[in-house]
Amino acid sequence: MDGGTNIKYKFNSQIIDFGQINLSRPNDASPDDAAWRAIVNAGIRLGFLYSGVLIKEHFGQEIYRIAFKGLGFKEYNYPDFNVAAEDAQSPTCMATVNEWEET
């Protein structure tokens, strides 16, 4: 309460948690595979936090994008090494984000 105006102010004390993001990228034997692994490994081993934009595509068409700050990788999971599988190998990463917004 402000004594001079008798106005009662309310403040939001809620902590915003942006949670975790699961990322996957199919390996296609391009140089991007090694670059992606290097980024993720540096993030996990050295604790790097990244800022940038993530773009979700489906069949080459952009569906949506998010701008993020403070993305830190927590783990990198390799898919099953089943040689009989016909689909692309898609490792997944789990990351936490300090802040993001859909753009």
C-alpha positions as CSV (number, residue, x, y, z in Angstrom):
1,M,0.0,0.0,0.0
2,D,1.3,3.4,-0.9
3,G,0.7,5.6,2.1
4,G,0.5,8.8,0.1
5,T,-2.3,7.7,-2.3
6,N,-3.9,4.8,-0.4
7,I,-3.5,2.6,-3.6
8,K,-2.8,-1.0,-3.0
9,Y,-0.3,-2.3,-5.6
10,K,0.0,-6.0,-6.5
11,F,3.3,-7.4,-7.8
12,N,3.7,-10.6,-9.7
13,S,5.9,-12.9,-7.6
14,Q,5.5,-15.9,-9.9
15,I,8.8,-17.4,-11.1
16,I,8.7,-18.2,-14.8
17,D,10.1,-21.5,-15.8
18,F,10.7,-22.1,-19.5
19,G,11.4,-25.8,-18.9
20,Q,13.2,-28.1,-21.2
21,I,13.5,-28.4,-25.0
22,N,14.0,-31.7,-26.7
23,L,15.9,-31.3,-30.0
24,S,16.5,-33.9,-32.7
25,R,18.3,-33.7,-36.0
26,P,18.5,-36.5,-38.5
27,N,22.1,-37.5,-39.5
28,D,22.5,-37.1,-43.2
29,A,26.3,-37.6,-43.6
30,S,26.8,-33.9,-44.2
31,P,29.4,-31.6,-42.6
32,D,26.5,-30.2,-40.5
33,D,26.5,-33.5,-38.5
34,A,30.0,-32.9,-37.1
35,A,29.3,-29.2,-36.5
36,W,26.1,-30.1,-34.6
37,R,27.9,-32.6,-32.4
38,A,30.7,-30.1,-31.7
39,I,28.2,-27.5,-30.5
40,V,26.3,-29.9,-28.3
41,N,29.5,-31.4,-26.9
42,A,31.0,-28.0,-26.1
43,G,27.7,-27.1,-24.4
44,I,27.7,-30.2,-22.2
45,R,31.4,-30.4,-21.4
46,L,32.2,-26.7,-20.9
47,G,28.8,-25.5,-19.8
48,F,28.3,-23.0,-22.7
49,L,25.0,-21.2,-23.0
50,Y,23.8,-20.2,-26.4
51,S,21.5,-17.5,-27.7
52,G,19.9,-17.7,-31.1
53,V,16.9,-18.9,-33.1
54,L,15.5,-22.4,-33.5
55,I,13.5,-23.1,-36.6
56,K,11.1,-26.1,-36.9
57,E,10.6,-27.3,-40.4
58,H,8.4,-30.0,-41.9
59,F,9.3,-31.3,-45.4
60,G,11.4,-28.1,-45.9
61,Q,8.6,-25.7,-44.9
62,E,9.1,-23.6,-41.9
63,I,6.4,-24.2,-39.3
64,Y,7.5,-21.9,-36.5
65,R,10.6,-20.3,-34.9
66,I,11.6,-19.3,-31.4
67,A,14.2,-16.9,-30.3
68,F,16.0,-18.1,-27.2
69,K,18.6,-16.9,-24.6
70,G,20.7,-19.1,-22.4
71,L,20.1,-22.5,-24.0
72,G,22.3,-25.1,-22.2
73,F,22.6,-28.7,-23.3
74,K,22.1,-31.3,-20.6
75,E,22.4,-34.6,-22.5
76,Y,22.9,-36.1,-25.9
77,N,21.2,-39.4,-26.7
78,Y,22.2,-41.6,-29.6
79,P,19.5,-43.6,-31.3
80,D,19.5,-47.4,-31.5
81,F,22.2,-48.8,-33.6
82,N,19.9,-51.2,-35.4
83,V,21.4,-51.9,-38.8
84,A,18.0,-53.2,-40.1
85,A,16.3,-49.9,-39.5
86,E,15.3,-48.0,-42.7
87,D,14.7,-44.6,-41.2
88,A,17.3,-41.9,-40.7
89,Q,19.4,-42.0,-37.5
90,S,18.2,-39.0,-35.4
91,P,20.1,-38.3,-32.2
92,T,18.2,-36.2,-29.6
93,C,19.4,-33.6,-27.1
94,M,17.8,-32.3,-24.0
95,A,18.4,-28.6,-23.2
96,T,17.2,-26.0,-20.8
97,V,16.5,-22.4,-21.7
98,N,16.6,-19.3,-19.6
99,E,14.1,-17.4,-21.8
100,W,12.4,-17.9,-25.2
101,E,9.6,-16.4,-27.3
102,E,7.9,-17.5,-30.4
103,T,8.7,-15.1,-33.3
